[in-house]
């Protein structure tokens, strides 16, 4: 039996399907009036029976999020406009592929919070290198705050207006105290990973660094904690797994790419080895991702934290930016397998 804690359990069965649909609506992938993919396709995507998937869609219809048109399909229902208090918040959502982005799940909860605050939302979907053209076109000129969902601090952001409250999800820069950031706590992640590897009796750990600011800080925190028996690898294509070594991917996307190639080559899931960990937990929420032993936060709650920080900055003009770390948890693919296979292997080496 797969063993996922908290967030994974919240996305099991129909709730994982319904959360996905709500996230895609919040992230703009499914717009009002759009027809959803066929029921059988959704069921297959989430490993559900058609009747179970149908039950999930019915739940969303009962919440007035979807509507069933007999003989035609299931459609996204238009939502009633709310009164606005005059605040306009621009949100830039990284959209390389919204269907495989944690940002869409964060946007789901952010959008709910924005409705409670009666904000007007202006949504922009762009990749990292397209942010500067949006600014040059004065797209943010009528905004009271700007929210960046994605690792936009990979590029220079110094041009962003100094008088505009800035809040970033999964970023680490503060732009000299101008940008509030909300992200997974790299200190807690390092401690969780180190404790896990020590329990397995591992001495040497390879860390696969994705070379983005938020990933680099995760690498630095773990290497500082682990010590000299730590090897940093900058390209996962050059990684070679060893039975007596641990491996930590600081990027979930990097892990997924490697895990897919590993499964194609070996015919089994990389997650069966508890010596391999990833950080960020995309596999817990996104369909199609390879299973993983992962250190993750709840990305829906992360979106709520972004909204709360945005509300604080709007309520107190000129207030200082904050760096907000969210405490992660370790989610193991199969706890029962860990208690047998890995402990047996540990005993053989001792």
N, C-alpha and C positions, 0 to 999 in steps of 0.2 A: 504494500500500500504506500502510495506517495505521501510524504510527510511535509506539508507546508504549514506554517504558522500564520495566525492572524490574517494578514492581507491575502494570502493564497486561499484561505478558507472562505474569505469574503467574496472571492471571485470564482468559486467552484460552481458546478452545475449551471443552472440558468443565470445566476447572478453574474457570472463571468461574461456571458453573452450580453446581458442587458447593460452591464457596465461598459462594455466595448462599444455598443451602439450609442449610448449616451455620450461617451467620450468622443466618438466620431462626429456626433451632432455638435457638441460644444466646440470641437476643433475645426468645424467648417467642412469636413469631408462629406457629410450628409447634410444637405440644406433642406429647408422647408419645401415640401412638394416632391422631394426626391424619392424614388422607389428603392427599397432595400434590395440587396441580392436575394435570390430565391431561397426559400426555406431550407431546401436540401443542401444548398451550398453553405449556408450559415451553420447548419447542424454538423456538416463534415469538418468545417473549419475549427469548430470547438470540440469535436469528438462527442457530439450529442446525438441522440436519436431524434428523428423529425418531430415526434410528439413532444419531447422535452424542449426542443428549440421553439416549437409553436407555443408552448406554455410561457416561455420567456417573452416572446413577442406580445402575447396577450396581456402580460403584466404591464408592459409599456403602453399598450393601447388603453388599459384601464387608468393609467396615469396621464392620459391625454398627450403623450409624447409621440405616439404612432397612431395611425389609423389603418384599418383593414378595409380594402376596397374589393369586395367579392368579385372574383373572376379576373382581377387585375394584379393584386399583390398588396404588399404592406408599404405604406408611405410615411415620411416624416411629416408630422402635423405642425402647422404654423402656430406660433405662440403669440398670445396677446401682448401688445406693447404695454410697458409699465410707465408710470409717471417718473420723470427724472428730476433730480435736485439741481440740475445744471452742471454737474461734474462730468467731464469727458475723460475717459481713460483709454489711451491707445495701447493695444496689445500686439506685439510682434511675436508670431508663433513660428518656430522653425518647422518647415514643411517639406524637407527632403522627401519624406514619405510619411504623411500623417497617420497612416494605418499601422506604422511600426514605431510610433513615437510616444514616449512617456509624457511628452508635453500635452498631448490631447487629453490625457487623463487628468493632468493638473488643471487644464483649462475647464474641464467639466465642473470641478468644485469651485474654481475661481468664478465661473459664470454664475453659479448659484449665489455666491456671496455678493457679486456685483449687483445682482437683482435685489438683494436685501438692502444694499446701500443706495439703490436707485441711481446707479451710474449709467451713463451712456457709453457703450463700448464701441470702439473703432478697431476692427480686426484687420491685421496685415499678415499675410502669409509669405514668407520669403526665406531664402537660404542666407547664410552668414554674410556672404559677400554682397548681398543686395540691400543690406541695411543702410549703407551710406547713400545710395541713390534715393531711397525713401526720404531721408533727411534733406537732401539737396532739393527735392521737389516740394519741400515745406509741408509734408504730409502730417507732421506733428504740431503744426503751428497753433491749432485750436485745442490742444490737449492740456489737461490739468495734471496728468501724470503719464508716465511711459513705463510699460511692463515688457520685459524681454524674457521670453521663455525659450531657453536653449543656451548653448555655450557661446554666446556672442562675444565674450571677452577674449576669444581667440584672435580677434581683430581689434584695431585701434578704435576706441570709442570716445576719444577726447573731444571730438567735435560736438557731442550731444550738449544741448543747452544746459547751462549751469543752474538756471532758476527752475528747472523742471524736475520734480521728484522722479527718481529712477529706481526701479525694482527689478532684479534679475533672478530667474530660477535656474539653478544648476550653473551658476557662475561664481567666481571667486574674487574678482577685482572689486575694489570699492570706489574706483575713480577718484581717489584722494578724498574719500568721505562723502561722495555725491550719490553713490549707488548702493542701495540695500540689496544684499544677496541672501537667497534661501537655498540651501543645498544640504546634501547628506553630510553628516559629521565625519570628517576624515580621521579624527582622533579615535572616536568610538569604533569606526570601521577597522582601523589598524589593530586596535586591541582585540576585537572579535576575531579577526583573521589570525593574529598571533596565538591567541588562546586555542583556536581550533587546530592549528598546525602542531602546537606543543602537545595537545592531547593525543595526536597521532604519532608522536615521537619523531617528528620531522626536524632535521637539523638545518637543511639548506632550502631556501625558497627562491624561486625565480619570479620576478615581478614584471608583467608585461605592461609597459607605460604607453598610453595613447597620445602623449605630448600635447594635451590641452591643459590650460591652467588648472581646472578643477581636477583633472586626472593627475597632473604632476604633484599637486599637494597631497593626494592620496598615496602616491608612490613615496614621497619624501617622508610622510608620517610613518608608514610601515617600515621603511628601511631604517629610520632612526630608532624605532622600537625594536626591530629584530636584530640589528647589529651587522657584523661583518659577513655572516653567512647568508648574504642577500645579493642576488644578481639581477640587475635591471636589463630588460630586453626591450628595445624600441620597436621592433617589428615582429608581430606574432607569426609571420611566415617563417621566421628563423628559429622558432621555438622547438625544442626537442624535449619531450617528456621523459622523465626518469623515475623508476619505481621508488627511489629513496629520496626524491625531491618533492617539495610542494610547489604549487604554481598559483599565483594570484593575478587575475586580470582586473585592472582598475577601470576598465570600460566594458560594459555589458555588450555593446555592439562588437567589439573586438573579440570577446569570448564567443559570441554566437557564430561569427565567421569561422573561427578556428574549430569550434565544436561541430559545425556542419561538415567541414572537410574531414574531421576525425571520424565522424560517423560514416561518411562515404568510404573511407579507407579501411576502417576496422569493423564496421557493421554493428556497432554498439554505441550507446550514449556516453559521452565524456563525463556526464554527471555521475556515472556509476563509480568513478574514482573520487573519493572525498579529499584527495590530495590537491584537487583543483577547485579554486574558488573564483567567483566573479563579484564585482561590486556594481550595483545599481538596480538589479531585480526586474529588468525588462521582461524576462521570461515568465514572471509571475502574472503579468497582466496582458501581454501581447500575444495573439495567436501566431503560430508559425515559428516562434523562437525555440531554440533547442533547450531542453531541460538543463538546469544548472544548480549547483550549490552556491547560493548567493547571499550577499550582505546588502540589504535593501531597506528603503523607507517606503511608506505608503504615498505614492505620487499624487493621489487624489487629495490627501490631507496636505501635501506640499502646496498644491494650488490654493487651498484655503489659507495657508500661512502667508502666501504671497499677497492675497487679497487683504488680510489683516494688516500687513505691513504697509500696503498701499493706502489703506484707510487712515492709518496713524500719520503717515507723511502728509496726507491731504488735510487732516484735521489740525496739524501743527506746522504751518508753513515755515520753512527754514530749519526744521528739525534735522538732527544728524542722522545719517544713514546707519544701518545696523547690519552686521553679519549674523545671520540666523542659521544655526546648525540644527538639523533634525536628527534625532537619535535613530540609528538603523538597528535592524535585527538580523540574525543569521537564520536563513531558511535552507534546510537541507532537503535534497531531492528524495532521499529515502533513509529516514533515521534508523529503521530496523536493519537495513543493509549495513549501515555504519557500525552498529553494535555487534555485528557478526564478522563480516569480511575484513574490515579494516583493523579491528582489534585482533583478529586472528593473525593477520599479516604482521602487525606490530609485535605480537608474541614470538613469531618466527625469527624476527630480526634481533630480538633482545637476547 
